Amino acid sequence: MIYDVIVLGGGPVGCFAARLLAEKGLSTLVVEEHEKIGLPARCTGLIGDEAFRCFLLPEEAVERSVTSLCAFGPLGTSVQYAADCVLARVVNRPHFDALLADSARRCGAQIMTGSKVSAVSASSNDCAIAIEGGKIFRSRSAIIASGGRSNLTAKLGLGRLKHFIWGAQAEVAFADAEEVEVYVGRTISPGSFAWVVPASPGRARVGLLSYDHPRERFFSLLNDHRIKPRLRETPTPVIAPIPMGSLSRTVSNGVVVVGEAAGQVKTTTGGGVYFGLLCANIAVDVLTQALEEDDLSSERLSVYDERWRALLSKEIEAGLRLRRFARYLSDEAVASLMNFAFNDEIMGRSAPFFSFDWHAQIISRLAKEMPRRLLARGIKALSAS
Ligand SMILES: Cc1cc2nc3c(=O)[nH]c(=O)nc-3n(C[C@H](O)[C@H](O)[C@H](O)COP(=O)(O)OP(=O)(O)OC[C@H]3O[C@@H](n4cnc5c(N)ncnc54)[C@H](O)[C@@H]3O)c2cc1C
């Protein structure tokens, strides 16, 4: 059989793309290396409410709705943000992914687990996908949705993601976790942040993003006086890299790259599910038309590259600029920055620009409002780094 599309990788983005393709009547196969969709879990499961409003997503996997968050800075600073609407949902990622796969199956997609893709070759009229063990599957086109650590894009001459940050996290029995908590400061993770996200009752996901020593920083977070007394077990973290920046090309003849494999990630927070879903939606739209026209050349598919970058490049770049600025700031500067950003007057003026998922506008707004001396401290720290 020659499939219309083979999707390489059965994460949330691959399964979602497969569902959209199958809904359009295209013969679709998903190939996933792990035996079970959704496992191993490496995600906090915090997904902005906008994703649930935009797309039909599995509500059954939602553990909580988030309406407020509390940020704890260095030198005793802390601020609370409470919204009058749901900002985000906390999902159980293994369950979320498995339900997305089920819905793709129900629409007609085939999902083959326990099958690692070892080689891919693609031209504008034929793709050959080799599975470890020797089987080869053929299709008219392929979607690479194999996540940020995969080497499949390099095998197709599309290069590799270059820059990463580490995520380290564990789900634990945890007391008194009622809202999302964010921790910043050099002792936590210079230029980055840690979190406590309440999950099912009595449990929370505790983790951090860091540029270095993720394991050591994770265990030192567990010893923090605001965390340790509430921990009810000593966890082992999962540690995984998250791309910070996108691939320079995300199409070639017969192929498009989506999700974390393309670097479609919020560079501020490391969240990748919603941006990946948005891009999968664009990819399916472009691929469907290209299949109808029987033109799967990279020139035809480059519309996908243009459309997703028009949507996300500004966000990805703004997050990277913020990270470069924050990375070398002293704790005093971070505390002053928090006091500045969360002051009532600035909050009032910035509120219309706040979005759980879209950060470029609020970043540029705050940069414009920032007192010159604070801006100068950031620039000085950056040039001394
Ligand atoms: C600690 C941590 C916390 C996070 N928290 C959040 C969060 O709260 N919210 C959020 O939005 N994002 C979060 N993320 C990021 C999020 O997990 C990813 O952005 C998201 O999973 C990307 O989805 P994807 O489908 O593109 O890739 P993946 O989820 O990585 O799926 C890719 C799939 O491809 C499979 N695969 C890879 N290579 C092959 C191969 N050769 N053959 C067959 N199959 C293959 C993999 O097994 C995997 O199942 C977090 C990440 C980390 C590390």
Ligand as a Chemical Component Dictionary entry (heavy atoms), coordinates in Angstrom:
data_LIG
# 
_chem_comp.id                   LIG 
_chem_comp.type                 NON-POLYMER 
_chem_comp.pdbx_formal_charge   0 
_chem_comp.three_letter_code    LIG 
# 
loop_
_chem_comp_atom.comp_id 
_chem_comp_atom.atom_id 
_chem_comp_atom.alt_atom_id 
_chem_comp_atom.type_symbol 
_chem_comp_atom.charge 
_chem_comp_atom.model_Cartn_x 
_chem_comp_atom.model_Cartn_y 
_chem_comp_atom.model_Cartn_z 
_chem_comp_atom.pdbx_ordinal 
LIG C1  C1  C 0 10.217 18.974 31.652 1  
LIG C2  C2  C 0 9.363  19.460 30.491 2  
LIG C3  C3  C 0 8.149  20.077 30.751 3  
LIG C4  C4  C 0 7.354  20.526 29.692 4  
LIG N1  N1  N 0 6.156  21.121 29.982 5  
LIG C5  C5  C 0 5.378  21.563 28.981 6  
LIG C6  C6  C 0 4.127  22.151 29.258 7  
LIG O1  O1  O 0 3.703  22.276 30.421 8  
LIG N2  N2  N 0 3.362  22.569 28.228 9  
LIG C7  C7  C 0 3.780  22.450 26.916 10 
LIG O2  O2  O 0 3.073  22.894 26.004 11 
LIG N3  N3  N 0 4.966  21.884 26.637 12 
LIG C8  C8  C 0 5.770  21.432 27.626 13 
LIG N4  N4  N 0 6.960  20.824 27.336 14 
LIG C9  C9  C 0 7.338  20.673 25.925 15 
LIG C10 C10 C 0 6.501  19.576 25.295 16 
LIG O3  O3  O 0 6.679  18.376 26.001 17 
LIG C11 C11 C 0 6.881  19.400 23.835 18 
LIG O4  O4  O 0 6.963  20.660 23.207 19 
LIG C12 C12 C 0 5.851  18.539 23.098 20 
LIG O5  O5  O 0 5.831  17.236 23.614 21 
LIG C13 C13 C 0 6.200  18.494 21.615 22 
LIG O6  O6  O 0 5.332  17.603 20.963 23 
LIG P1  P1  P 0 5.807  16.856 19.631 24 
LIG O7  O7  O 0 4.694  15.948 19.254 25 
LIG O8  O8  O 0 6.310  17.853 18.663 26 
LIG O9  O9  O 0 7.085  16.006 20.073 27 
LIG P2  P2  P 0 7.203  14.831 21.132 28 
LIG O10 O10 O 0 6.204  14.963 22.195 29 
LIG O11 O11 O 0 8.647  14.782 21.510 30 
LIG O12 O12 O 0 6.824  13.539 20.288 31 
LIG C14 C14 C 0 7.721  13.018 19.324 32 
LIG C15 C15 C 0 7.469  11.536 19.206 33 
LIG O13 O13 O 0 8.272  11.015 18.155 34 
LIG C16 C16 C 0 8.795  9.771  18.542 35 
LIG N5  N5  N 0 10.021 9.510  17.772 36 
LIG C17 C17 C 0 11.200 10.169 17.812 37 
LIG N6  N6  N 0 12.079 9.620  16.956 38 
LIG C18 C18 C 0 11.427 8.588  16.358 39 
LIG C19 C19 C 0 11.810 7.618  15.376 40 
LIG N7  N7  N 0 13.055 7.606  14.829 41 
LIG N8  N8  N 0 10.912 6.701  15.001 42 
LIG C20 C20 C 0 9.654  6.685  15.521 43 
LIG N9  N9  N 0 9.238  7.561  16.476 44 
LIG C21 C21 C 0 10.115 8.508  16.874 45 
LIG C22 C22 C 0 9.076  9.952  20.036 46 
LIG O14 O14 O 0 9.108  8.713  20.697 47 
LIG C23 C23 C 0 7.881  10.790 20.475 48 
LIG O15 O15 O 0 6.799  9.997  20.916 49 
LIG C24 C24 C 0 7.777  20.349 28.364 50 
LIG C25 C25 C 0 9.007  19.724 28.099 51 
LIG C26 C26 C 0 9.786  19.273 29.157 52 
LIG C27 C27 C 0 11.099 18.590 28.851 53 
# 
loop_
_chem_comp_bond.comp_id 
_chem_comp_bond.atom_id_1 
_chem_comp_bond.atom_id_2 
_chem_comp_bond.value_order 
_chem_comp_bond.pdbx_ordinal 
LIG C1  C2  SING 1  
LIG C2  C3  SING 2  
LIG C2  C26 DOUB 3  
LIG C3  C4  DOUB 4  
LIG C4  N1  SING 5  
LIG C4  C24 SING 6  
LIG N1  C5  DOUB 7  
LIG C5  C6  SING 8  
LIG C5  C8  SING 9  
LIG C6  O1  DOUB 10 
LIG C6  N2  SING 11 
LIG N2  C7  SING 12 
LIG C7  O2  DOUB 13 
LIG C7  N3  SING 14 
LIG N3  C8  DOUB 15 
LIG C8  N4  SING 16 
LIG N4  C9  SING 17 
LIG N4  C24 SING 18 
LIG C9  C10 SING 19 
LIG C10 O3  SING 20 
LIG C10 C11 SING 21 
LIG C11 O4  SING 22 
LIG C11 C12 SING 23 
LIG C12 O5  SING 24 
LIG C12 C13 SING 25 
LIG C13 O6  SING 26 
LIG O6  P1  SING 27 
LIG P1  O7  DOUB 28 
LIG P1  O8  SING 29 
LIG P1  O9  SING 30 
LIG O9  P2  SING 31 
LIG P2  O10 DOUB 32 
LIG P2  O11 SING 33 
LIG P2  O12 SING 34 
LIG O12 C14 SING 35 
LIG C14 C15 SING 36 
LIG C15 O13 SING 37 
LIG C15 C23 SING 38 
LIG O13 C16 SING 39 
LIG C16 N5  SING 40 
LIG C16 C22 SING 41 
LIG N5  C17 SING 42 
LIG N5  C21 SING 43 
LIG C17 N6  DOUB 44 
LIG N6  C18 SING 45 
LIG C18 C19 SING 46 
LIG C18 C21 DOUB 47 
LIG C19 N7  SING 48 
LIG C19 N8  DOUB 49 
LIG N8  C20 SING 50 
LIG C20 N9  DOUB 51 
LIG N9  C21 SING 52 
LIG C22 O14 SING 53 
LIG C22 C23 SING 54 
LIG C23 O15 SING 55 
LIG C24 C25 DOUB 56 
LIG C25 C26 SING 57 
LIG C26 C27 SING 58 
# 
